[in-house]
Amino acid sequence: MIYISFKSILPCSAALLFAISGCKTTHWQKNNYQPTKLAIDQHIEPDSSFTNYIAPYKQRLQAQMDTVIGQTAQMLPRSTVNGQSLAGNFFADALLALGKVLDPEVSCALGTQGGIRVDIAQGDIQVGKVFELMPFENSITVLTLSGEDLLVLGKFIAKTNGQPVAGMSVTIKDQQLVSMKIQDKPVDKNKTYKLVTYDYLANGGDNIEGIGTPVARLDTSMRVREGLIAYIESLSKQGKLVNAQRDERIIIVQ
């Protein structure tokens, strides 16, 4: 059993860290209706008053981003092999654990390969790495789906050659759904199932099919990355490493 304590993190605004160094753009200023092109690049001297103003916020935020919250047993790449990626499997497993805390009846989890933004290197995991992994303001959502809609989702997973999932097994051949199981049992069209995902996908993002008309929907205020941080911290407190493996959640028949 994994015990997760949700808490507020990173209270200061990352917006204060916006820096202009290294980029080059232009600003057009009108003077008697004649446009003037002003270059903004590394040749402009920094404004010391602004730099000094944001310095304490930058230091505080950097310290939070550098905080180590756990360790990985191996590198978890986001690239897929036979429909699975180690980073995607870790993400889906974490999402399922978070969903079960919110509702013990949650039986499966769904993400997308495109939503996993970086590899997770072997060794220490810092808070900043979780922000890189999931940089979006997505919040955790629990959907109650009919068995029929769940099979529509299975067909979507099949035609896209696999997506990050947990608590389910999808067998695919020639991008067609062969079979789908939830918690090792075939999907029953006459039953309902609770799936945990996040609001972007629940709202139709990434062209997901099968989850747009749920029987019920629970939107939470918990951002996905905050949940991931809490999940990793909980593993660390139990002396466990972050890890993932390829298994039979996605099976592509040749």
C-alpha positions in Angstrom: 0.0 0.0 0.0 1.3 3.4 -0.9 0.4 6.3 1.4 0.5 9.7 -0.2 0.2 13.1 1.5 -0.9 15.9 -0.7 0.6 19.3 0.1 1.0 22.7 -1.4 4.3 23.2 -3.0 6.2 26.0 -4.8 4.4 29.0 -3.5 6.4 31.6 -5.4 5.7 32.5 -8.9 8.0 31.1 -11.6 7.0 34.0 -13.8 9.5 36.1 -11.9 12.3 34.0 -13.4 11.7 35.0 -17.0 15.0 36.0 -18.5 15.8 37.6 -21.8 19.4 36.5 -22.1 20.4 34.5 -25.2 17.3 35.4 -27.3 16.8 37.9 -30.0 13.6 39.5 -31.0 12.5 42.9 -32.1 10.2 45.7 -30.9 8.7 48.2 -33.4 8.3 51.8 -32.1 6.5 54.3 -34.2 8.0 57.8 -34.5 6.1 60.1 -36.8 4.6 56.9 -38.4 8.1 55.7 -39.3 8.8 52.2 -37.7 12.0 51.9 -35.8 13.5 48.4 -35.3 15.1 48.0 -31.9 17.2 44.9 -31.3 16.8 43.1 -28.0 19.7 40.7 -27.5 22.6 39.9 -25.3 24.3 43.3 -26.0 21.8 45.1 -23.8 23.1 45.6 -20.3 21.0 44.0 -17.6 19.0 46.3 -15.3 20.6 45.8 -11.9 17.6 47.1 -10.1 15.4 44.4 -11.7 18.0 41.7 -11.2 18.4 42.6 -7.5 14.6 42.6 -7.1 14.0 39.1 -8.4 17.2 37.6 -6.8 15.6 36.4 -3.6 12.6 34.9 -5.4 15.0 33.2 -7.9 17.1 31.8 -5.1 14.1 30.5 -3.2 12.6 28.9 -6.3 15.9 27.4 -7.4 16.3 25.8 -4.0 12.9 24.2 -4.3 13.5 23.0 -7.9 16.8 21.4 -6.8 15.2 19.5 -3.9 15.8 15.8 -4.3 12.6 13.8 -3.7 13.6 10.3 -4.7 15.8 8.1 -6.9 15.4 6.0 -9.9 16.7 2.4 -10.2 17.4 2.9 -14.0 16.9 5.4 -16.8 13.2 5.7 -17.8 13.1 6.8 -21.4 9.9 8.2 -23.0 10.6 6.5 -26.4 8.2 3.6 -27.1 9.1 0.0 -27.8 6.2 -2.2 -28.8 3.7 0.3 -27.6 5.3 1.0 -24.2 7.8 3.3 -22.7 9.3 3.0 -19.3 8.6 6.7 -18.5 5.0 6.2 -19.7 4.5 3.1 -17.6 5.9 4.9 -14.5 3.6 7.8 -15.1 0.5 5.6 -15.6 1.3 3.6 -12.5 1.7 6.7 -10.4 -1.6 8.1 -11.8 -3.4 4.9 -10.9 -2.0 5.1 -7.3 -3.1 8.7 -7.0 -6.5 7.8 -8.4 -7.0 5.1 -5.8 -6.3 7.6 -3.1 -9.1 9.8 -4.4 -11.5 6.9 -5.0 -10.7 3.3 -4.1 -13.0 2.1 -6.9 -10.6 3.5 -9.6 -9.4 0.5 -11.5 -7.4 1.9 -14.4 -5.4 4.9 -15.6 -4.7 6.7 -18.9 -2.1 9.1 -20.2 -0.7 9.8 -23.7 2.8 9.3 -25.1 2.9 12.9 -26.2 2.2 14.1 -22.6 5.5 12.6 -21.4 7.9 15.4 -22.2 11.3 14.1 -21.0 13.3 11.0 -20.1 13.9 10.4 -16.4 17.6 9.9 -15.8 19.0 7.3 -13.4 19.8 8.6 -10.0 18.3 11.5 -8.0 15.0 13.0 -9.0 14.6 16.6 -8.3 11.4 18.7 -8.2 12.5 20.5 -11.3 12.6 17.2 -13.2 8.9 16.6 -12.4 8.1 20.0 -13.8 10.0 19.1 -17.0 8.1 15.8 -17.2 4.7 17.4 -16.8 5.0 21.1 -17.3 1.3 21.7 -17.9 -1.4 23.0 -15.5 -3.3 19.7 -15.8 -5.4 18.5 -12.9 -6.4 14.9 -12.0 -9.8 13.8 -13.2 -11.7 10.6 -12.4 -14.2 9.4 -15.0 -16.9 6.7 -14.7 -17.1 5.0 -18.1 -19.5 2.4 -19.5 -18.0 -0.8 -20.7 -18.9 0.1 -24.3 -17.1 3.5 -24.0 -14.1 1.7 -22.5 -13.9 -0.5 -25.6 -14.0 2.6 -27.8 -11.0 3.8 -25.8 -9.4 0.4 -26.3 -9.8 0.8 -30.1 -8.2 4.3 -29.9 -5.3 2.9 -28.0 -4.9 0.1 -30.6 -5.0 2.4 -33.7 -2.4 4.7 -32.0 -0.1 1.7 -31.3 -0.4 2.0 -27.5 -0.6 4.7 -24.9 0.5 4.9 -21.2 -2.0 2.9 -19.3 -2.2 1.0 -15.9 -4.7 -1.4 -14.5 -5.6 -2.6 -18.0 -4.2 -4.9 -20.8 -4.8 -4.1 -24.4 -3.9 -6.6 -27.1 -3.4 -5.1 -30.6 -2.9 -6.6 -34.1 -2.5 -4.4 -37.2 -3.6 -1.4 -35.1 -6.9 -3.2 -34.4 -8.2 -4.1 -30.9 -8.0 -7.8 -30.3 -8.9 -7.8 -26.6 -9.0 -5.5 -23.5 -9.0 -6.4 -19.9 -9.4 -4.3 -16.7 -7.7 -5.7 -13.6 -7.1 -9.0 -15.6 -10.8 -9.4 -16.4 -12.4 -8.9 -19.9 -14.3 -5.6 -20.2 -18.0 -6.1 -19.7 -20.2 -3.8 -21.8 -22.9 -3.9 -19.1 -20.6 -2.7 -16.3 -19.1 0.7 -15.5 -15.5 1.4 -14.7 -13.6 4.2 -13.0 -10.6 5.6 -14.9 -8.2 8.2 -13.6 -6.7 10.6 -16.1 -6.4 14.4 -16.2 -8.6 17.2 -17.4 -6.9 18.0 -20.6 -7.6 14.5 -21.9 -11.0 14.4 -20.4 -11.8 17.5 -22.3 -10.9 16.0 -25.6 -7.2 16.8 -25.8 -4.9 14.6 -28.0 -8.1 13.5 -29.9 -8.8 10.8 -27.3 -11.8 8.7 -28.1 -14.2 6.9 -25.7 -14.0 9.2 -22.7 -15.9 12.2 -23.9 -19.3 11.2 -22.5 -18.7 9.6 -19.1 -21.4 8.4 -16.8 -19.9 10.6 -14.1 -16.9 12.9 -13.8 -14.9 14.0 -10.8 -12.6 17.0 -11.3 -10.1 17.6 -8.6 -7.9 20.6 -7.8 -4.8 18.4 -7.6 -2.3 19.2 -10.4 -0.8 16.1 -11.9 2.8 17.2 -11.2 1.9 17.9 -7.5 0.5 14.4 -7.3 3.7 12.9 -9.0 5.9 14.7 -6.5 3.8 13.4 -3.6 3.9 9.9 -5.1 7.7 9.9 -5.5 8.1 11.3 -2.0 5.9 8.5 -0.6 8.1 5.8 -2.4 11.2 7.5 -1.0 9.9 7.4 2.6 9.3 3.7 2.2 12.8 3.2 1.0 11.7 2.4 -2.5 13.2 3.5 -5.8 11.2 4.8 -8.7 11.2 2.1 -11.4 9.1 0.7 -14.2 9.2 -2.3 -16.6 7.6 -3.3 -19.9 4.9 -5.9 -19.2 1.7 -7.1 -20.7 -0.3 -3.9 -20.4 0.2 -3.3 -24.1 0.6 -6.4 -26.3 1.3 -5.9 -30.0 0.8 -9.2 -31.9 3.1 -9.5 -34.9 
